[in-house]
Amino acid sequence: MDKRLEALAKQIMKEAEADGEPVTLEEAVEMAEMELKAKGSGIDKVQTAERKKKAAPPPDPEKVAIIEKIYNFLLTNGEESATIVNVQREISFREYSIQLIKHRPKKEG
């Protein structure tokens, strides 16, 4: 039996059991075959939908400090309209905005 077919059949069996309607392995395999034959379907898309979103990375203290310095500089120099839009990335004042981007180090080789 194809690995994708087997994995999808097991997944169908788990889902059916969770719904309170258990199915036999033969029924699950038949349903999996039909699903794989359907256009644009497959175990890859089913698994992609179930993947969780990545957690946001923790704040970079260096970027936060730089944004705070720029913000304080603007306030002390008469820009009272300055606001921090994103603690790690952007400051806005009047019709301008400043974005801070930290570049990744270049790979050697």
C-alpha positions in Angstrom: 0.0 0.0 0.0 1.2 3.5 -0.9 2.6 5.4 2.1 0.4 8.5 1.3 -2.7 6.3 1.0 -1.9 4.5 4.3 -1.3 7.8 6.1 -4.5 9.4 4.8 -6.5 6.2 5.7 -5.2 6.3 9.2 -6.0 10.0 9.4 -9.5 9.4 8.2 -9.9 6.6 10.8 -8.8 9.0 13.6 -11.2 11.7 12.4 -14.1 9.3 12.1 -13.4 7.9 15.5 -13.2 11.4 17.0 -16.6 12.2 15.4 -18.0 9.1 17.1 -18.5 7.2 13.8 -15.6 4.7 13.6 -14.8 3.2 10.2 -13.0 0.0 9.2 -9.6 0.0 7.6 -11.1 -1.0 4.3 -13.6 1.8 4.4 -10.9 4.3 5.3 -8.6 3.1 2.4 -11.5 3.4 0.0 -12.3 6.9 1.2 -8.5 7.8 1.0 -8.3 6.5 -2.6 -11.3 8.6 -3.6 -9.8 11.7 -1.9 -6.4 11.2 -3.6 -8.0 10.8 -7.0 -10.0 14.0 -6.5 -8.4 16.9 -8.3 -6.2 19.0 -6.1 -6.4 16.8 -3.1 -3.9 14.9 -1.1 -2.2 14.3 2.2 0.1 17.2 1.7 -2.8 19.7 1.5 -4.5 18.1 4.5 -1.4 18.3 6.6 -0.7 21.9 5.5 -4.1 23.0 6.7 -3.5 21.4 10.1 -0.1 23.0 10.6 0.0 25.6 13.3 1.2 29.1 12.7 4.7 29.9 13.9 5.0 31.8 17.1 6.2 35.4 16.8 9.9 35.7 17.5 10.8 37.3 20.8 11.5 41.0 20.7 15.1 42.0 19.8 16.4 44.2 22.7 18.9 45.9 20.4 16.1 46.9 17.9 13.8 48.1 20.7 16.6 50.2 22.2 17.4 51.8 18.8 13.7 52.6 18.2 13.4 54.1 21.7 16.5 56.3 21.0 15.1 57.6 17.7 11.7 58.2 19.3 13.2 60.1 22.2 15.4 62.1 19.8 12.3 63.2 17.8 10.4 64.2 21.0 13.3 66.3 22.4 13.7 68.0 19.0 10.1 69.2 18.8 8.4 66.4 17.0 5.4 65.9 19.3 3.5 64.0 16.7 6.0 61.1 16.8 4.5 57.7 17.6 5.9 54.2 17.8 3.9 52.1 15.4 5.7 48.8 16.1 8.1 48.5 19.0 10.7 46.6 16.9 10.2 48.3 13.6 8.6 51.6 12.9 8.1 55.2 14.1 5.7 57.7 12.4 5.6 61.5 12.6 3.8 64.0 10.5 3.6 62.4 7.0 6.8 60.4 7.5 7.7 57.1 8.9 11.1 55.4 9.8 11.4 51.7 9.5 14.3 49.8 11.1 15.4 46.6 9.3 18.1 44.3 10.7 19.8 42.4 7.8 20.9 38.8 8.2 24.6 38.2 8.2 26.1 37.1 4.8 26.9 33.4 4.4 30.4 32.5 3.8 31.2 30.3 0.9 
